[in-house]
Amino acid sequence: MNQIYQILLLTDDERDAEQIRGQLSSVGVEHEITTIQTRKEVESFFSKNTPHLIISNYQLADFSGPEILALTR
């Protein structure tokens, strides 16, 4: 059984999200992408999940990439 990689995508730009999803799909690795736009969604996600990979815009409306990295520790 192949591992399914859980990817957290933090972006408020749907065009960016679609490009990233397309690139990841072309790699041929099984994955599940969760797209999040707010700090509240991030905190809820981390209370229940540990992603294999986090892809984030540097700055979003109510949080930044470095703030998210701090939450992962």
C-alpha positions in Angstrom: 0.0 0.0 0.0 1.4 3.4 -1.0 1.6 6.2 1.6 -0.7 9.1 1.1 1.2 12.3 1.9 -0.8 15.0 3.7 0.0 18.5 2.4 -1.1 21.7 4.0 -1.4 24.6 1.5 -1.7 28.1 3.1 -2.8 30.6 0.5 -5.5 33.2 -0.1 -4.9 33.2 -3.9 -7.0 30.5 -5.6 -4.9 30.8 -8.8 -1.8 30.0 -6.8 -3.6 27.0 -5.2 -4.6 25.6 -8.6 -1.1 25.9 -9.9 0.4 24.1 -6.9 -2.3 21.4 -7.0 -1.5 20.8 -10.7 2.2 20.6 -10.1 1.8 18.2 -7.2 -0.6 16.0 -9.3 2.0 15.8 -12.1 4.6 14.3 -9.7 2.7 11.0 -9.4 2.8 10.8 -5.6 -0.4 10.0 -3.8 -1.4 13.0 -1.7 -4.2 14.8 0.0 -4.1 18.6 0.0 -5.9 20.8 2.6 -6.1 24.5 1.6 -6.4 27.0 4.4 -6.7 30.7 4.5 -7.1 31.9 8.1 -5.2 31.5 11.4 -8.3 29.9 13.0 -8.4 27.2 10.3 -4.7 26.6 10.8 -5.0 26.2 14.6 -8.0 23.8 14.1 -6.1 21.8 11.5 -3.0 21.4 13.7 -5.1 20.3 16.6 -6.1 17.2 14.6 -3.4 16.7 11.9 0.3 16.6 11.3 1.1 17.3 7.6 4.1 15.8 5.8 4.6 19.1 3.9 3.5 22.7 4.4 3.4 25.1 1.5 2.7 28.7 2.5 2.5 32.2 1.1 4.9 34.3 3.2 2.2 36.8 4.3 -1.6 36.2 4.5 -4.4 38.4 5.8 -4.1 37.4 9.5 -0.8 35.5 9.8 2.6 35.0 8.2 4.6 32.0 7.1 7.0 32.3 10.1 4.1 32.4 12.5 2.8 29.1 11.1 6.3 27.5 11.4 6.2 28.5 15.1 2.9 26.7 15.5 4.4 23.5 14.2 7.0 23.2 17.0 
